[in-house]
Amino acid sequence: MTIAGSLRLGAVLWVALGVLAGPAWAQAPAPPCLCLNQAVAATHADMDAKAAALAAARAELDQLDQQLAAARAQLNINDQDAVARFRQLLERRDAAAARAGGAALTESQAATAAYNDAVAAYNNQCAGRPTPPAPPGPLVCPGMR
């Protein structure tokens, strides 16, 4: 085999190795700080969504409180229909209070705690360190959804 033939064979082998190993390199785990940064961003988005849901539940509760106060001021207790409407409004207000103080509040608090944990983990491992450039393609982070 000539030198030129050896060089061509070597080049072909390097290209084949690159083609075969390319997908494996693309699937290599990302550096930890990139994954932690991604976790911070994801938990921040979740926290914002849960805070917005809590704010909406509280706004609904405030609106129903205002309607209830206005209805109470004009309530004629001798009018059975008016009393029935007032009770329905009171039931809607109680359900809104349960949402605002129950599931929406619990979910918002849990999302905030998860965000705080993600920020603390990032700060513990990555604060003050240069972040390497992101690899091409999506990050592959162990333990991430």
N, C-alpha and C positions, 0 to 999 in steps of 0.2 A: 504494500500500500504506500502511496506517495504521501508527502507532507501535506499537500493540498487535500488529498482524500481524507487524511486523518483529521485535518482541521474541519472539513465539512461534516464528517461523522461526529466530531466533538460538538459542533454547533447544533447539529440535528438533535443530539442527545440533550443538550442544554435547553433547547426549545421544547422538546418533549417533556423534560422534567418540569419546566415552567408551566406547561399546559396541564400536566397531571397534578402538580402540587398547588397550582393557583387556587382552586376551590378550597383546598385544605388550608392554605394561608389565609384566605378570606374568612374562614370559619374559626381561625385562631382566636382565643379569648382576648378581648380588648384589655388595655392597661387598666388597673383598678381605679385610678382617678377618673378616667373617662366613664367607667360604669357608675361610679359613685355620683358623678356630675349628672348623668342620665337619671339616676334614681332621685336626685334632688329635684330635677325638672319635672319628673313624673308625679312625685308626691306633692309638689307645689301646685300643679294643675288640678290634682284631685282635691287638695285642700281648698283651692279657689272655688271649685264646683260645689263642694259641700258647704262652704261658707255662703255661697249664693243661694243654695237651697234653704239654708237656715234663715237668711235674710228675707227670702220670699215668704217662708212660713210665719215669720214674725210680722211682716207687713200685712199679711192676711189677718193675723190675729189683731193687729192694731186697727185695721179697717172694721172688723167685726165688733171690736170694743166700742168704736165710735158709733156704729149703727145701733148697737145695744143701748148705749147711753141715750141716744136720741129717741129710740123706741120707748125706753123706760120713762122718759120725761112726758111722753104723750100717751102712755098706756091708760086705757079705760078698763079697769078691772071688771066692770059689769058687762063688757062686750066679749063674749066667749071666743069669737073669731080673732079678735085682737090679741087675746091672751094666748091662743093657740099659735099665732104667728110669732109672738114674742118667745114662746117656748121653743119653737123651731129655730129661731135666731140664736137663742141661748145654747141649744144643742150644737149648732154649727160652730159657735164660738168655743165651746168646750172641746170639740173635736180639733179645732185649729190650735188651741192651747196645748192639747196633748201632742200634736205633731211638732209644734215649736219647742216644746220642753222635753220631748221624748226622742223619737228616732232622729229627727233632723239635728238636734243638739248633740246627741251621742255620736252620730256619724261625723259631724263637724269637729268635735273634740278628738275623735280617733284619727281623723285625717291630719289635724294639726300636730298631734303627737307623732305620727308617722313622718311628717315633714321635718319636725324638729330632730327626730332620730337620724334621718337621712343627712341633714345638715351637719349634725354632730359627727357622724361617721366620716363625711367628706372633710370636715375641718381637722379631725384627728389624723387622717391619713394623708391629706393632700394640701393643707394650708401652707402657703409659702414655698411650695414646690412647683417647678414649671410643669405644665400639662403638655404631654406629648400630642402631636397631631393625631387626629382621628384616622383610623385605617379606612381604606375605601370600602364602601358598602355599609350595611347595617352593623351596629356593634353586637358582638356576641358576649353577653355578660352572664356569668354563672349565677344561677339563682334568680334571675330576672325573668319576668313574664314576657 
